[in-house]
Amino acid sequence: MSQDKHGTIKQALADLLGTENVSDDKAVLEAYTRDWLPPGVLEHFPPEFVALPGNTREIQSIYKLANRYKFHCIPVGSNLWSVATKATRPYTVLLDPKRLNHIVKIDEKNMYAIIEPYVSNAQVSAEAMKRGLVCGCPEAGGQASQLAGHTFQGFWGIGYRIGMGYRNILGFEWVLPNGELLKIGSLSQPNAGPSCGEGPGPDLRGMLRGYLGAMGGLGTVTRMAIKLHPWPGPKTFPCEGMVPNQKSVLPLKKFEWVLFKYPTLKDCVKVMYEIGKSEIGGNLEKWPTSYLCWWWAKSCEEYWETWKSGYFQKNMKNMVSICLWGFTSEKQLQYEKRVLEDII
Ligand SMILES: Cc1cc2nc3c(=O)[nH]c(=O)nc-3n(C[C@H](O)[C@H](O)[C@H](O)COP(=O)(O)OP(=O)(O)OC[C@H]3O[C@@H](n4cnc5c(N)ncnc54)[C@H](O)[C@@H]3O)c2cc1C
């Protein structure tokens, strides 16, 4: 073993998953090593292997092998947040869930979905919207893993309305670092379903994540039940054109953005508290000026030119954005607009 640890681990993983689902190919490992930070910020350190488990049992077995042969496992979703998924120690195996890409269930009536790790934000959103429901999506985009978003950060635009990621976890199946399987919340009781993350049964969500996630250091979540919320918009998210000239127009009588600014950050905080107390709107955020540059610019060059000119930094500092959602009717939107104007 000590003579050829690499070979021993490779053989064990191949026996378990099949040779086609384990790779130590240099090009593949490089692909799992790139990240979005400027060169030199992170040390270049490829994993030893990338493994593609096909079910929960295989993930359990990988962790058991890891304990026997002393290697490290890092679960990834779509691996966009590569800062948190990169290998930092020798003999690291990245667990890529590409084969675990199913929405197991959507319960329209009780407003939840059960998902596997590689189900993307776009998949869950599309299925939820068809049913008049919505889920949180970070700015990472449609391709990122919905489960990893909940496990890791889950700070999303509609977090004001629906709560951040950790508030939307109803239960999960969790392969612990020793290979055992733990079910959390009401999922731990036979036939109780994922109705409640707090129980009956152990609520250990706080071990998986607090404000942020455990960054893959505490095993792998193989299935998660997430809460879905009412969506007053169309069944298919409208989208025209190609990036960067893409346009989405939501029904104007049901959705209205209001952007306004204040002289100080303190004023923004105060107004956001007041809006919260009134329980109006679907999105509420204080946009940093960089957002305005990102979303306005049609190219990297235009972004840098705008940023360097300082236009948004000078004119749009301390800006609050709210999108009013007519959940029940157009009248609700008009009512909420008047409430907002009073608060402003
Ligand atoms: C351009 C960009 C914009 C972003 N904007 C936002 C934003 O607005 N709000 C926000 O919250 N986040 C944002 N993020 C970060 C974001 O949270 C993640 O990129 C994304 O939501 C997580 O999904 P992923 O598929 O990228 O996960 P990965 O990068 O693959 O994983 C993220 C973390 O979760 C762990 N993990 C993944 N799967 C599992 C599992 N099955 N079990 C246990 N742990 C697991 C990983 O080990 C890692 O630590 C942004 C990222 C990018 C690249």
The ligand as an SDF file (V2000), in Angstrom:
LIG
                    3D

 53 58  0  0  0  0  0  0  0  0999 V2000
  -20.3830   34.1210  -10.6820 C   0  0  0  0  0  0  0  0  0  0  0  0
  -20.8420   33.5730   -9.3590 C   0  0  0  0  0  0  0  0  0  0  0  0
  -21.8150   34.2650   -8.6470 C   0  0  0  0  0  0  0  0  0  0  0  0
  -22.2680   33.7800   -7.4290 C   0  0  0  0  0  0  0  0  0  0  0  0
  -23.2550   34.4560   -6.7660 N   0  0  0  0  0  0  0  0  0  0  0  0
  -23.7630   33.9410   -5.6280 C   0  0  0  0  0  0  0  0  0  0  0  0
  -24.8570   34.5700   -4.9700 C   0  0  0  0  0  0  0  0  0  0  0  0
  -25.3840   35.5810   -5.3940 O   0  0  0  0  0  0  0  0  0  0  0  0
  -25.3270   33.9820   -3.8360 N   0  0  0  0  0  0  0  0  0  0  0  0
  -24.7950   32.8380   -3.3420 C   0  0  0  0  0  0  0  0  0  0  0  0
  -25.2510   32.3290   -2.3490 O   0  0  0  0  0  0  0  0  0  0  0  0
  -23.7500   32.2460   -3.9400 N   0  0  0  0  0  0  0  0  0  0  0  0
  -23.2200   32.7520   -5.0580 C   0  0  0  0  0  0  0  0  0  0  0  0
  -22.1480   32.1360   -5.6570 N   0  0  0  0  0  0  0  0  0  0  0  0
  -21.5410   30.9950   -5.0270 C   0  0  0  0  0  0  0  0  0  0  0  0
  -22.5550   29.9140   -5.1140 C   0  0  0  0  0  0  0  0  0  0  0  0
  -23.0870   29.6410   -3.8420 O   0  0  0  0  0  0  0  0  0  0  0  0
  -22.1540   28.6490   -5.7520 C   0  0  0  0  0  0  0  0  0  0  0  0
  -21.4400   28.7900   -6.9250 O   0  0  0  0  0  0  0  0  0  0  0  0
  -23.3430   27.7840   -6.0590 C   0  0  0  0  0  0  0  0  0  0  0  0
  -24.5590   28.1460   -5.5110 O   0  0  0  0  0  0  0  0  0  0  0  0
  -23.0740   26.4850   -5.4340 C   0  0  0  0  0  0  0  0  0  0  0  0
  -23.3430   25.5650   -6.3840 O   0  0  0  0  0  0  0  0  0  0  0  0
  -22.1470   24.9010   -7.1550 P   0  0  0  0  0  0  0  0  0  0  0  0
  -22.8000   23.8840   -8.0040 O   0  0  0  0  0  0  0  0  0  0  0  0
  -21.2940   25.9190   -7.7740 O   0  0  0  0  0  0  0  0  0  0  0  0
  -21.3860   24.2080   -5.9220 O   0  0  0  0  0  0  0  0  0  0  0  0
  -19.8630   23.7880   -5.7590 P   0  0  0  0  0  0  0  0  0  0  0  0
  -18.9590   24.9090   -6.0650 O   0  0  0  0  0  0  0  0  0  0  0  0
  -19.6320   22.5260   -6.4910 O   0  0  0  0  0  0  0  0  0  0  0  0
  -19.8780   23.4810   -4.1830 O   0  0  0  0  0  0  0  0  0  0  0  0
  -20.0400   24.5010   -3.2390 C   0  0  0  0  0  0  0  0  0  0  0  0
  -19.7230   23.9600   -1.8420 C   0  0  0  0  0  0  0  0  0  0  0  0
  -20.7030   23.0040   -1.4530 O   0  0  0  0  0  0  0  0  0  0  0  0
  -20.0930   21.7440   -1.1450 C   0  0  0  0  0  0  0  0  0  0  0  0
  -20.9620   20.6940   -1.6660 N   0  0  0  0  0  0  0  0  0  0  0  0
  -21.3510   20.5470   -2.9490 C   0  0  0  0  0  0  0  0  0  0  0  0
  -22.1430   19.4800   -3.0760 N   0  0  0  0  0  0  0  0  0  0  0  0
  -22.2550   18.9370   -1.8510 C   0  0  0  0  0  0  0  0  0  0  0  0
  -22.9310   17.7950   -1.3330 C   0  0  0  0  0  0  0  0  0  0  0  0
  -23.6690   17.0050   -2.1230 N   0  0  0  0  0  0  0  0  0  0  0  0
  -22.8190   17.5120   -0.0140 N   0  0  0  0  0  0  0  0  0  0  0  0
  -22.0840   18.3060    0.8070 C   0  0  0  0  0  0  0  0  0  0  0  0
  -21.4170   19.4090    0.3780 N   0  0  0  0  0  0  0  0  0  0  0  0
  -21.4940   19.7100   -0.9380 C   0  0  0  0  0  0  0  0  0  0  0  0
  -18.7740   21.7630   -1.8620 C   0  0  0  0  0  0  0  0  0  0  0  0
  -17.8190   20.9120   -1.2480 O   0  0  0  0  0  0  0  0  0  0  0  0
  -18.3880   23.2260   -1.7600 C   0  0  0  0  0  0  0  0  0  0  0  0
  -17.7710   23.5140   -0.5450 O   0  0  0  0  0  0  0  0  0  0  0  0
  -21.6950   32.5870   -6.8920 C   0  0  0  0  0  0  0  0  0  0  0  0
  -20.7280   31.8850   -7.6130 C   0  0  0  0  0  0  0  0  0  0  0  0
  -20.3070   32.3570   -8.8300 C   0  0  0  0  0  0  0  0  0  0  0  0
  -19.2660   31.5670   -9.5980 C   0  0  0  0  0  0  0  0  0  0  0  0
  1  2  1  0
  2  3  1  0
  2 52  2  0
  3  4  2  0
  4  5  1  0
  4 50  1  0
  5  6  2  0
  6  7  1  0
  6 13  1  0
  7  8  2  0
  7  9  1  0
  9 10  1  0
 10 11  2  0
 10 12  1  0
 12 13  2  0
 13 14  1  0
 14 15  1  0
 14 50  1  0
 15 16  1  0
 16 17  1  0
 16 18  1  0
 18 19  1  0
 18 20  1  0
 20 21  1  0
 20 22  1  0
 22 23  1  0
 23 24  1  0
 24 25  2  0
 24 26  1  0
 24 27  1  0
 27 28  1  0
 28 29  2  0
 28 30  1  0
 28 31  1  0
 31 32  1  0
 32 33  1  0
 33 34  1  0
 33 48  1  0
 34 35  1  0
 35 36  1  0
 35 46  1  0
 36 37  1  0
 36 45  1  0
 37 38  2  0
 38 39  1  0
 39 40  1  0
 39 45  2  0
 40 41  1  0
 40 42  2  0
 42 43  1  0
 43 44  2  0
 44 45  1  0
 46 47  1  0
 46 48  1  0
 48 49  1  0
 50 51  2  0
 51 52  1  0
 52 53  1  0
M  END
$$$$
